[in-house]
Structure formats: structure tokens, C-alpha cells
């Protein structure tokens, strides 16, 4: 099941206090970027983030889910109604995220 544009719009509004949030559509789902690093995505109208140490500590009792068959587990963010919570989570995670890989020139 693909994610709806309405859910994407809702999540982007919840993240509107943060600078440099962007996304890329991919196979009916959305990859989310924070300051040019992949932080997670929207899969089946669920916000999932990478399971970095800071996210596990921030969420405390994380629920791990698969974004799609064959993928690595990610953490489900259940508290999407709080802008402050989401901003705190994304800011806490930023330093633990790997830098975006540059595309190789052919």
C-alpha cells in the first residue's frame, strides 16, 4: 500500500519548525531528509526513522517495524501529533546519521 500525499503533507507540517526538511518520492513512499541526511521515511502512512542510538534513547521503548519486505527494521514514530517531540527527535538524531553519499560520475 502506498502512502497518501495527505499524510506526507501532515508530517511535513508537523516538521515545519525545522529548517531543511525535504523528501523524495520513491515507489509510492517518501524518503525524508533532514539537513541533507536521510533520517527516515513515510511507509504505508507510517513515519519510520533510522534506528540510530540517539533515536532509541529518545523514544525509550521503540517499536521496530519493516518499511517493506526485505528491508532493515526501522523505528515507528507514534507521537506524530507533537511538533516539539518530532523536532526534538530529529535534532537528537542528526549527529548520529551518516552523511549523504555523493553520486558517482560515470
Phi and psi in degrees as GROMACS dihedral restraints (atoms count N, CA, C in turn):
[ dihedral_restraints ]
;  ai    aj    ak    al  type     phi  dphi    fc
    3     4     5     6     1   -79.8    20    10
    4     5     6     7     1   156.7    20    10
    6     7     8     9     1   -80.5    20    10
    7     8     9    10     1   149.1    20    10
    9    10    11    12     1   -85.9    20    10
   10    11    12    13     1   150.9    20    10
   12    13    14    15     1   -66.0    20    10
   13    14    15    16     1   -28.7    20    10
   15    16    17    18     1   -64.3    20    10
   16    17    18    19     1   -41.6    20    10
   18    19    20    21     1   -67.6    20    10
   19    20    21    22     1   -40.0    20    10
   21    22    23    24     1   -58.1    20    10
   22    23    24    25     1   -47.8    20    10
   24    25    26    27     1   -60.2    20    10
   25    26    27    28     1   -40.7    20    10
   27    28    29    30     1   -61.3    20    10
   28    29    30    31     1   -48.6    20    10
   30    31    32    33     1   -63.9    20    10
   31    32    33    34     1   -42.7    20    10
   33    34    35    36     1   -62.5    20    10
   34    35    36    37     1   -36.8    20    10
   36    37    38    39     1   -65.6    20    10
   37    38    39    40     1   -41.1    20    10
   39    40    41    42     1   -64.1    20    10
   40    41    42    43     1   -27.4    20    10
   42    43    44    45     1   -96.8    20    10
   43    44    45    46     1     8.2    20    10
   45    46    47    48     1   -65.9    20    10
   46    47    48    49     1   -16.5    20    10
   48    49    50    51     1   -76.7    20    10
   49    50    51    52     1   -13.7    20    10
   51    52    53    54     1   -94.5    20    10
   52    53    54    55     1   142.1    20    10
   54    55    56    57     1   -84.8    20    10
   55    56    57    58     1   152.0    20    10
   57    58    59    60     1    65.0    20    10
   58    59    60    61     1    40.8    20    10
   60    61    62    63     1   -91.6    20    10
   61    62    63    64     1   130.4    20    10
   63    64    65    66     1  -142.9    20    10
   64    65    66    67     1   171.2    20    10
   66    67    68    69     1  -147.9    20    10
   67    68    69    70     1   163.5    20    10
   69    70    71    72     1  -138.8    20    10
   70    71    72    73     1   129.5    20    10
   72    73    74    75     1   -73.8    20    10
   73    74    75    76     1   137.8    20    10
   75    76    77    78     1  -149.5    20    10
   76    77    78    79     1   110.9    20    10
   78    79    80    81     1    52.0    20    10
   79    80    81    82     1    44.9    20    10
   81    82    83    84     1    83.5    20    10
   82    83    84    85     1     0.0    20    10
   84    85    86    87     1  -121.2    20    10
   85    86    87    88     1  -178.9    20    10
   87    88    89    90     1  -134.9    20    10
   88    89    90    91     1   127.3    20    10
   90    91    92    93     1   -89.7    20    10
   91    92    93    94     1   131.2    20    10
   93    94    95    96     1  -103.6    20    10
   94    95    96    97     1   137.7    20    10
   96    97    98    99     1  -119.0    20    10
   97    98    99   100     1   140.7    20    10
   99   100   101   102     1  -125.9    20    10
  100   101   102   103     1   117.9    20    10
  102   103   104   105     1    48.6    20    10
  103   104   105   106     1    47.6    20    10
  105   106   107   108     1    72.1    20    10
  106   107   108   109     1    15.8    20    10
  108   109   110   111     1  -119.3    20    10
  109   110   111   112     1   141.1    20    10
  111   112   113   114     1   -71.2    20    10
  112   113   114   115     1   122.8    20    10
  114   115   116   117     1  -107.3    20    10
  115   116   117   118     1   -23.2    20    10
  117   118   119   120     1   165.3    20    10
  118   119   120   121     1  -145.8    20    10
  120   121   122   123     1  -173.6    20    10
  121   122   123   124     1   176.6    20    10
  123   124   125   126     1  -110.4    20    10
  124   125   126   127     1   119.3    20    10
  126   127   128   129     1  -130.5    20    10
  127   128   129   130     1   123.0    20    10
  129   130   131   132     1    50.3    20    10
  130   131   132   133     1    44.7    20    10
  132   133   134   135     1    56.2    20    10
  133   134   135   136     1    38.9    20    10
  135   136   137   138     1  -129.2    20    10
  136   137   138   139     1   138.2    20    10
  138   139   140   141     1   -88.2    20    10
  139   140   141   142     1   116.8    20    10
  141   142   143   144     1  -119.3    20    10
  142   143   144   145     1   138.9    20    10
  144   145   146   147     1  -121.7    20    10
  145   146   147   148     1   160.8    20    10
  147   148   149   150     1   -63.2    20    10
  148   149   150   151     1   143.5    20    10
  150   151   152   153     1   -84.4    20    10
  151   152   153   154     1    53.9    20    10
  153   154   155   156     1   -76.5    20    10
  154   155   156   157     1   159.6    20    10
  156   157   158   159     1   -53.6    20    10
  157   158   159   160     1   -43.8    20    10
  159   160   161   162     1   -65.1    20    10
  160   161   162   163     1   -33.7    20    10
  162   163   164   165     1   -69.3    20    10
  163   164   165   166     1   -41.8    20    10
  165   166   167   168     1   -61.2    20    10
  166   167   168   169     1   -42.3    20    10
  168   169   170   171     1   -69.3    20    10
  169   170   171   172     1   -40.3    20    10
  171   172   173   174     1   -67.3    20    10
  172   173   174   175     1   -44.0    20    10
  174   175   176   177     1   -79.5    20    10
  175   176   177   178     1   -24.0    20    10
  177   178   179   180     1    74.4    20    10
  178   179   180   181     1   -63.0    20    10
  180   181   182   183     1  -117.6    20    10
  181   182   183   184     1    71.4    20    10
  183   184   185   186     1   -69.0    20    10
  184   185   186   187     1   146.9    20    10
  186   187   188   189     1  -104.8    20    10
  187   188   189   190     1   120.8    20    10
  189   190   191   192     1   -93.3    20    10
  190   191   192   193     1   134.4    20    10
  192   193   194   195     1  -139.0    20    10
  193   194   195   196     1   158.1    20    10
  195   196   197   198     1   -90.3    20    10
  196   197   198   199     1   129.9    20    10
  198   199   200   201     1   -67.7    20    10
  199   200   201   202     1   -33.5    20    10
  201   202   203   204     1  -163.0    20    10
  202   203   204   205     1   163.9    20    10
  204   205   206   207     1   -57.5    20    10
  205   206   207   208     1   132.5    20    10
  207   208   209   210     1    87.7    20    10
  208   209   210   211     1    -2.8    20    10
  210   211   212   213     1   -90.0    20    10
  211   212   213   214     1   165.9    20    10
  213   214   215   216     1   -77.8    20    10
  214   215   216   217     1   150.9    20    10
  216   217   218   219     1   -64.2    20    10
  217   218   219   220     1   146.1    20    10
  219   220   221   222     1  -128.8    20    10
  220   221   222   223     1   170.5    20    10
  222   223   224   225     1   -96.1    20    10
  223   224   225   226     1   128.5    20    10
  225   226   227   228     1   -77.5    20    10
  226   227   228   229     1   128.4    20    10
  228   229   230   231     1   -97.3    20    10
  229   230   231   232     1   109.3    20    10
  231   232   233   234     1   -88.3    20    10
  232   233   234   235     1   -27.9    20    10
  234   235   236   237     1   -90.0    20    10
  235   236   237   238     1    62.2    20    10
  237   238   239   240     1   -84.5    20    10
  238   239   240   241     1    -6.0    20    10
  240   241   242   243     1   -82.9    20    10
  241   242   243   244     1   -10.7    20    10
  243   244   245   246     1  -105.4    20    10
  244   245   246   247     1   112.1    20    10
  246   247   248   249     1   -61.4    20    10
  247   248   249   250     1   -41.4    20    10
  249   250   251   252     1   -63.8    20    10
  250   251   252   253     1   -41.1    20    10
  252   253   254   255     1   -62.4    20    10
  253   254   255   256     1   -47.9    20    10
  255   256   257   258     1   -63.9    20    10
  256   257   258   259     1   -42.0    20    10
  258   259   260   261     1   -62.6    20    10
  259   260   261   262     1   -42.9    20    10
  261   262   263   264     1   -63.0    20    10
  262   263   264   265     1   -42.3    20    10
  264   265   266   267     1   -62.0    20    10
  265   266   267   268     1   -50.5    20    10
  267   268   269   270     1   -63.1    20    10
  268   269   270   271     1   -41.0    20    10
  270   271   272   273     1   -66.3    20    10
  271   272   273   274     1   -38.9    20    10
  273   274   275   276     1   -64.3    20    10
  274   275   276   277     1   -36.3    20    10
  276   277   278   279     1   -78.1    20    10
  277   278   279   280     1   -26.1    20    10
  279   280   281   282     1   -51.3    20    10
  280   281   282   283     1   -49.0    20    10
  282   283   284   285     1   -67.5    20    10
  283   284   285   286     1   -23.2    20    10
  285   286   287   288     1   -84.8    20    10
  286   287   288   289     1   -10.2    20    10
  288   289   290   291     1   -83.3    20    10
  289   290   291   292     1   141.0    20    10
  291   292   293   294     1   -70.2    20    10
  292   293   294   295     1   152.0    20    10
  294   295   296   297     1   -65.9    20    10
  295   296   297   298     1   151.1    20    10
  297   298   299   300     1   -66.0    20    10
  298   299   300   301     1   134.6    20    10
  300   301   302   303     1   -76.4    20    10
  301   302   303   304     1   137.3    20    10
  303   304   305   306     1   -79.9    20    10
  304   305   306   307     1   147.0    20    10
  306   307   308   309     1   -75.9    20    10
  307   308   309   310     1   137.8    20    10
  309   310   311   312     1   -78.9    20    10
  310   311   312   313     1   137.4    20    10
  312   313   314   315     1   -84.4    20    10
  313   314   315   316     1   130.5    20    10
